[in-house]
């Protein structure tokens, strides 16, 4: 009898231990993958190495444009999905390599895909770790999402100063749906992506950039435009938030006025006595 009870206890408790164990295996696998990608990224994608291979890279892009775009998309999605540093540098590089239009399209979809992967990792695998690591930010994000909804995420995506990976991880432990996270991130990150890819496309030569620095490849007008665009990105969510709050206040004021307006009831007139008098007069 005791053996049966013991076997039941073991069979019931085994699935409970398999969940955390599988999460640890996921974590180990992601860490190994992240270290491998970061080693390749830092070893072969430094500015000096790219400058040495500049002519070869241009040739490969012309001969194999689809393969080049596919490899670039996989690298960007992996870097952002694993929350590795270097997304801004990759965006500048893709602007230089693919141009403003193609680079913007590529970075926009890959950054959103990587952000959603990190979001799902946080929600499904690393919720406890994220909550313990970013405790105060989690409480603030949850309250802001409850109060403002997707608009809060939209404003975060428009501010370049907010770390990309923190938004992805902390949003994963809020109540925002994954589908909403996807399309709001796609729209919110698009203006910043355009600015960065434009800056990268303005670089005429990586060798000149590596040897003489940023002032050698950007004119004063281009630097002014880039700085103004980045400043506008920082101010834009503030203006949008102000307009949003003004509209909310006006709607609430209109609702209060409409609720205070007196209700006038109209009673139908009775025509029977008048009709009876008319009938008597006709008689």
N, C-alpha and C positions, 0 to 999 in steps of 0.2 A: 504493500500500500504506500509506503514511504517512497519506494523507488518510482512508482507512477507519478506521485506528486513532484518528485525531484525532476523527472523527465519533462513533465508539463511546465515546470518552472524554467527549465533550460530552453525549451522550444519557444516559450513566450518571450524570454528575454533576448534571444539571439537576434531577431530583426531589429530590436532597439539599438544594438551595438553595431549593426551593419551600416546604418545611416552615417554616423560620425566617421566610421572607418573609410567609407567610400569618399566622404568629403576630404579626408586627409590625403587619400590617393589622388584626388582631383587637384588638391593644392600642390602636392609634390610635383605632379606632372606639369602644371601651369608654371611653377617656379623654374623647373628645368627648361621648359620651352622659352620662358622669358629670358633666362640667362643666355641661352643659345642665340636667340634673336638679338639681344642687346650686344653680345660679343661680335656678331656679324655686322650689326649696325655701326658700332663704334670702331671696328677694325677696318672695314672696307668702304664705309660711307662717310669718312671724314672729309673735310673740305680739301685738304691737300691731295688725298688719294683721288677724289673726284676730279680735281683740276688736272692731275696727271693723265687721267683717262677721258678727258673731255671730248676729244675728237672721236675716240672709239665709241663713247656713249651716243654721240650724235649719229654716228654711222649705224649703230644697232637700232636706234629709234627710227631711222629712215627705212632700214631693211625689214625690220620686224615690228611694225607699230602696234599690232594687236597684242603680241606676246609681251612687249615692253609695258603696255598699259595693264595687262593682266598681272604681271609680276609686281608692278608698282602698287596695284590695288591690293594684292595679297599682303605685301609688306606693310602698307599703311593700316589696313584693317587689323593685322596682327599686333602692331605697335600700340594702337589705340585700344584694342580689345584687352590687351594685357596690362594696360595703364602704364606703359613704359614712357620715359621722357623722350622727347625728340619729335613730337608731332608738328610743332611750329616750324622746325628746321626742314622737315619733310615737305611741308606745304610750300615753303619758299623754293625748295629744290624742284618740286613738281611744276611750280609756276615757271621756273627757268627751263625745264626740260620739255614740258608739254604746251606751254603758252597759257595765257590767262583763261581762255574759254574752256579748253579741254582739261586743263589743270583744275579749274574750279569745279567742273562736273565730277571729275574723278575724286578729288578730295572731299567734296560735299557728301557723296554717297558712301565713300569708304569711312569717313570720320563718323557718320551717323551709324553705320553698321558696327564699327568698333565700339562706339559709345553704348549701343544697345547690348552688345555682347558683355561688356563690363557691367552694365546695369543688371543683366540676367545672372551673371556670376554672383554679384552682390546679393541679389534677392533669393536665389535658389541654393547657393553653396556657402556663402561667407557672411550671412546676415549677422550672426553673433559677433564675428570679428569686427565688422564695420560698425556695429552699434557700440562696442566697447572702445574702439579706436577713435571714433568721431562722435562721442556722446552728445556734446553740446550742439554740434552742427546738426545732428540727427533730429533733436528736439525742435530746433529752429526751422529746419526744412519741413518737418511734418506739420508744424503749425502754419507755416506760410502756404504750403500746398492745400491745407484744409481751408484757409481763408481766401486765397487768390486762385487756386486751381492751376491749370496749365500756364497761365500768364506768369506765374512766378518762375517757372523753368525757362520761359521765353526770355525774360529779362536777364537771367543768369547767363544764358547763351550769348547774349549781346555784349556782355562785359568781358573784355579780354583778360582782365586782371584776375578773374575767378579761375582757379585751377580746373582744367578740363577733367582730370581723373576724379577729383573730389566730387564734382557734380554727378558724374556717372555712378560712383559707388554709393553716395549718400542717398541719391534719388531711388536707388534700388530697394531701400528699406522703408520708403514712404508708400502711400496708397495709390500713387499715380499709376495708371495702366501702362503696360509696355508699348502698346500701339500709340497711345498719346505721347509717351516719351519719345518715340521714334519721329513722328511727324513734327512735333514742336522743336526737337533738336535739329531736324533737317532745315526748318525755316530760320531758327534762331542763330545757327552757326553760319548760315550762308553769307551774310554781309562781311563777317570777319574773314571767311575763306576767300572772298573776292579781293579784299585788301591785301592779304598775304600772297596770293598767287599773282596779283598785279605787281607787287614788289619783287617777287622772284622772276617774273617775266621781264622786268626792267633791267636785270643783270645781263650785260652783254657777254661777259666771259668769267668763268670761274677762276681761271688763272690770275686774271687782273684783280678779282675780289680777294683771293688768297694772298697775293703779294702786297697789294697796296691798301686793302681795307675797303670799307663801305663808301667812303667819300670819293674813291676813284671811279666807282661804277654808277653812282647816282648823282645827277645834277641837283643843284639847289632847289629847282622847281619840283623835281620828283620827290625829294626828301620832304619838302613842304607839303605836297599832296598826301604823302603817306602819313605824316604826323597829323595832319588835319583829319584824315579819314579815321585814324585810330582814336583821336579825340572825339570825333563825332560818334564813334561806336560806344564810347564811354558815356556820352551825354544822352544818346538816343533812348536807352531804357529809362532814364530819369524823366525825360519829357513824356514818354509813353505812359509811365506810371502816374505822372501828374495828371495827364489828360484822362486816364482811366478813373482816377479817384474823383476828379471833377465831374465826370459823367455819372459816377455812382451817387455822388451827393445830389446832383440835380434830379436823378430818377427818384431817390428817396424823398427829396423835398416835394416833388410832384405827387408822389404817392400819398404823402401826409396831407397835402392840400386837398386831394381828391377824397380822402377819407373824412376830412372835416367838413366838406361841403354839405349843406342841408339837403335832405331828401324831400322833394315835393311830390306829394301823392295827388293824383288827379282822379276824382270820383266821377263816374258817368252821370250825366243829367237824366232825370226821369221825365219823360215826355207824356206820360199817361194823363196827369191832371190837365195839362194844357190841351191835349187832344179831346178830353171829355168836355172842357169848356167850349171848345170849338164846335163840338157836336151839338151842344145845347143851343149855341147861338144860331147854328144853321137850322135848328128846328123852329 
